[in-house]
Amino acid sequence: MEHFLYSINITFPIFFVIVIGYILKRIGMLDGNFVEKANKFNFNVTLPALLFKDLSNINFSEQFHLDFVLFCMISTSLCFWLIWGGAKLFLKDKRMRSAFVQGSFRSSAAVLGIAFIQNLCGNSGMGPMMIVSTVPLYNIYSVLVLTLEAENGGEKIDLARKMKAACVNIIKNPIILAILAGTVVSLFHIHFPVMVHKTVTSLSSMATPLALIAIGAGFEIGDAWQKVKPALAATLVKLVLQTAVFLPAILYLGFDRAEIVACLIMLSAPTTPSCYIMAQNMGSDEILSSGIIVLTTLFSAVTMTGWIFLLRSMGVI
């Protein structure tokens, strides 16, 4: 019951903020222009600030475990390629396909992951190391699928141009740049003046609530209901199937408690709100993306509790 309450206290408030954004849009307090500007601001400023702050505080010499890092990277890569391959078989619409793939494999490691881990472990545990192992891949793979599944004016563009555009988008992605900068700051023990630290902290604290408000304000119930089947399918993949596939490997490798918790969050946490931001900014299906985010956030209270109960009953966490 204790862990069930922990999950509810993390997931339900987030869902309620999304609902508030939806209501504010419907009563006219927010409009489409706000949603567009807020998403761009989050994508270029607040989310990079959040990742930079978290990663710059990591002690790599103490927290770097090669087997754990490799598992995070390999399992993330396998999830992405398997989901993309499956999506090509069942989804013909390219915009829906790219949104489905991104929403199905990409966890909210930075925004929600640390909160989950702190509730389970009392501290961030291996969360920051999981972030540095997976978040770059989340963004690289997301840019890859969003770019390669794009169409130019309804006409397919050649593979070379798509790959060039994907590489450029990855290099220019502010989230990737923030991860690299935060890693450099941590490795070289760079210390900033207090005023700089407080400025970054203030910006990073805006990331989650602003992203969720924008998701709610941009959410269209009618369109989302028309796409409820792919959204539910993505939710099943995100919250259940990924963990079910990789949990035996996690237990076989003999990770410690903190590493198991971090792996659980990596695989079964709700879809990150930044999926919606990237989908809208890169021509994907933002309606499907928002539906996946809402559903994974809503149902994660049940699925996360179930996984925690299972691992507790097995005596591994």
C-alpha positions in Angstrom: 0.0 0.0 0.0 2.9 2.4 0.8 4.4 2.0 -2.7 1.0 2.3 -4.3 0.5 5.7 -2.5 4.0 6.7 -3.6 3.1 6.1 -7.2 -0.2 7.9 -7.0 1.4 10.9 -5.3 3.8 11.1 -8.3 1.6 10.3 -11.3 -1.8 11.8 -10.4 -0.6 15.3 -9.7 1.1 15.3 -13.1 -2.1 14.1 -14.8 -4.1 16.8 -12.9 -1.8 19.5 -14.2 -2.4 18.3 -17.8 -6.2 18.5 -17.1 -5.8 22.0 -15.7 -4.0 23.0 -19.0 -6.9 21.5 -21.0 -9.5 23.4 -18.9 -7.6 26.7 -19.1 -7.6 26.4 -22.9 -11.3 25.6 -23.0 -12.3 28.6 -20.9 -10.2 30.9 -23.1 -7.4 31.7 -20.7 -4.8 30.0 -22.9 -4.8 29.8 -26.7 -3.0 28.1 -29.5 -0.3 30.8 -29.6 0.6 30.1 -26.0 0.9 26.4 -26.7 3.2 27.0 -29.6 5.4 29.5 -27.8 5.5 27.4 -24.6 6.5 24.3 -26.5 9.4 26.1 -28.2 10.5 27.6 -24.9 10.5 24.3 -23.2 12.3 22.5 -26.1 15.0 25.1 -26.3 15.4 26.4 -22.8 13.8 24.7 -19.8 14.3 21.0 -20.6 17.9 21.5 -21.6 18.4 23.5 -18.3 16.9 20.6 -16.3 19.2 18.0 -17.9 22.2 20.2 -17.6 21.6 20.8 -13.9 21.0 17.1 -13.1 24.0 15.8 -15.1 26.4 18.5 -13.9 25.9 17.2 -10.3 26.8 13.6 -11.1 30.0 12.1 -9.6 31.0 9.9 -12.5 34.0 8.3 -10.7 31.7 6.8 -8.0 28.6 6.0 -10.0 30.0 4.7 -13.3 29.3 0.9 -13.5 30.1 -0.3 -17.0 27.8 -3.3 -17.0 24.9 -1.1 -15.9 25.6 1.5 -18.5 25.9 -1.0 -21.3 22.6 -2.7 -20.3 20.8 0.7 -20.3 22.2 1.5 -23.7 21.6 -1.9 -25.3 18.0 -2.4 -23.9 17.1 1.1 -25.0 18.4 0.5 -28.5 16.7 -2.9 -28.8 13.4 -1.4 -27.7 13.6 1.4 -30.3 14.5 -0.8 -33.3 12.0 -3.5 -32.4 9.2 -1.0 -31.9 10.0 0.8 -35.1 10.1 -2.4 -37.0 6.7 -3.4 -35.6 5.2 0.0 -36.3 6.2 -0.2 -39.9 4.0 -3.4 -40.2 0.9 -2.0 -38.6 0.9 1.8 -39.1 0.9 3.2 -42.6 0.6 6.9 -41.7 4.2 8.2 -41.3 3.3 10.9 -38.8 1.4 8.5 -36.6 4.2 5.9 -36.9 6.9 8.3 -35.7 4.8 9.5 -32.8 4.0 5.9 -31.8 7.6 4.8 -31.9 8.8 7.8 -29.9 6.0 7.5 -27.3 6.4 3.7 -26.9 10.2 3.5 -26.2 11.0 6.9 -24.5 10.6 7.2 -20.8 10.4 10.3 -18.7 13.8 9.6 -17.2 14.7 13.2 -16.3 11.3 14.7 -15.5 9.7 11.8 -13.7 12.4 9.2 -13.3 14.3 10.8 -10.5 11.1 11.4 -8.5 10.2 7.7 -8.8 13.7 6.7 -7.7 13.8 9.1 -4.8 10.5 7.7 -3.5 11.7 4.1 -3.7 15.3 4.6 -2.6 15.3 7.8 -0.5 17.8 9.4 -2.9 18.5 9.7 -6.6 20.5 6.4 -6.5 21.6 5.4 -10.0 19.1 7.7 -11.6 21.7 10.2 -12.9 23.8 7.5 -14.4 20.7 6.0 -16.0 19.9 9.4 -17.5 23.4 9.9 -19.0 23.2 6.3 -20.5 19.7 6.6 -22.0 18.6 10.3 -22.5 21.2 10.9 -25.3 19.9 7.8 -27.1 16.3 8.8 -26.5 16.9 12.1 -28.3 19.1 10.7 -31.0 16.7 7.9 -31.9 13.7 10.3 -31.6 15.3 12.8 -34.0 16.2 9.8 -36.3 12.6 8.4 -36.5 11.0 11.8 -36.7 13.3 12.9 -39.5 13.3 9.6 -41.5 9.5 9.3 -41.3 9.0 12.8 -42.4 7.7 13.8 -45.8 8.3 16.9 -47.8 5.0 18.4 -49.1 3.6 14.9 -49.3 6.4 13.6 -51.5 9.1 11.3 -50.2 12.6 12.7 -50.0 15.7 10.6 -50.7 17.5 8.7 -48.0 20.7 10.7 -48.3 18.9 13.9 -47.6 17.0 12.3 -44.7 20.1 11.1 -43.1 21.9 14.4 -43.5 18.9 16.2 -42.0 18.8 13.6 -39.1 22.5 14.2 -38.3 22.1 18.0 -38.4 19.0 17.8 -36.2 20.9 15.6 -33.7 23.9 17.9 -33.6 21.8 21.0 -33.2 19.3 19.5 -30.7 19.4 21.7 -27.5 18.7 18.7 -25.3 21.7 16.8 -26.7 23.9 19.9 -26.3 22.7 20.3 -22.7 23.6 16.6 -21.9 27.1 17.1 -23.4 27.6 20.3 -21.5 26.4 18.9 -18.2 28.7 15.8 -18.6 31.7 18.1 -19.3 31.0 20.2 -16.3 30.7 17.2 -14.0 33.9 15.5 -15.4 36.0 18.6 -15.0 34.4 19.6 -11.7 33.5 23.1 -13.0 31.9 25.3 -10.5 29.7 28.3 -11.5 29.0 31.4 -9.4 25.9 31.2 -7.2 23.9 33.5 -9.4 24.5 31.2 -12.4 23.5 28.1 -10.5 20.3 29.8 -9.2 19.4 31.0 -12.7 19.8 27.5 -14.1 17.8 26.0 -11.2 15.0 28.5 -11.7 14.7 27.7 -15.4 14.9 23.9 -14.8 12.1 24.1 -12.2 9.8 25.4 -15.0 10.3 22.4 -17.3 7.8 19.9 -16.0 4.8 22.1 -15.1 5.1 24.3 -18.2 5.4 21.2 -20.4 2.4 19.6 -18.8 0.2 22.7 -19.1 1.1 23.0 -22.8 0.3 19.3 -23.3 -3.1 19.8 -21.7 -3.8 23.1 -23.6 -2.9 21.5 -26.9 -4.9 18.3 -26.3 -7.9 17.8 -28.5 -10.3 15.2 -27.1 -12.1 14.5 -30.4 -8.9 13.8 -32.4 -7.3 11.9 -29.5 -10.4 9.7 -29.2 -10.1 8.8 -32.9 -6.5 7.7 -32.2 -7.2 5.9 -28.9 -6.3 2.5 -30.3 -2.7 3.3 -31.2 -2.4 5.4 -28.0 -3.5 2.4 -25.9 -1.2 0.1 -27.9 1.7 2.4 -27.2 0.7 2.6 -23.5 0.8 -1.3 -23.3 4.2 -1.4 -24.9 5.6 1.4 -22.8 4.3 0.4 -19.4 4.2 -3.4 -19.6 5.8 -5.2 -22.5 9.3 -3.6 -22.3 9.7 -4.4 -18.6 8.3 -7.9 -19.1 10.9 -8.6 -21.9 13.9 -7.3 -20.1 13.2 -8.0 -16.4 14.6 -11.6 -16.6 17.9 -10.1 -17.9 18.0 -7.5 -15.2 17.6 -10.2 -12.5 20.1 -12.6 -14.2 22.8 -9.9 -14.4 22.7 -9.5 -10.6 22.3 -5.8 -10.4 22.1 -4.2 -6.9 18.9 -2.7 -5.5 19.6 0.9 -6.8 20.5 -0.4 -10.3 17.3 -2.6 -10.4 15.2 0.4 -9.5 16.8 2.6 -12.1 16.3 -0.1 -14.8 12.6 -0.4 -13.8 12.1 3.3 -14.1 14.0 3.4 -17.4 11.7 0.7 -18.9 8.3 1.3 -17.3 8.1 5.0 -16.4 5.5 7.1 -18.3 6.3 8.7 -21.7 8.2 11.9 -21.3 6.3 15.2 -22.0 9.2 16.2 -24.3 7.8 13.7 -26.9 5.0 16.1 -27.5 7.3 19.0 -27.8 9.6 17.2 -30.3 6.6 15.9 -32.3 5.1 19.3 -32.7 8.4 20.9 -33.6 9.4 18.2 -36.1 6.2 17.6 -38.0 5.0 14.4 -36.2 1.5 13.6 -34.9 1.3 15.7 -31.8 -2.3 14.6 -31.0 -1.2 11.0 -30.8 1.9 12.0 -28.8 -0.2 13.9 -26.3 -2.7 10.9 -26.0 0.2 8.5 -25.3 1.6 10.9 -22.6 -1.7 11.2 -20.9 -2.6 7.5 -20.9 0.9 6.4 -19.8 0.8 8.9 -17.0 -2.7 7.8 -15.9 -2.1 4.1 -16.0 1.5 4.2 -14.6 0.1 4.4 -11.1 -1.3 0.9 -11.6 1.5 -0.6 -13.6 4.4 0.8 -11.6 2.7 -0.4 -8.4 2.4 -3.9 -9.9 6.1 -4.0 -10.9 7.2 -2.7 -7.5 5.0 -5.3 -5.7 6.4 -8.1 -7.9 10.0 -7.1 -7.3 9.3 -6.6 -3.6 7.7 -10.1 -3.3 10.8 -11.5 -5.0 13.0 -9.8 -2.4 15.2 -7.9 -4.9 14.2 -4.3 -4.0 
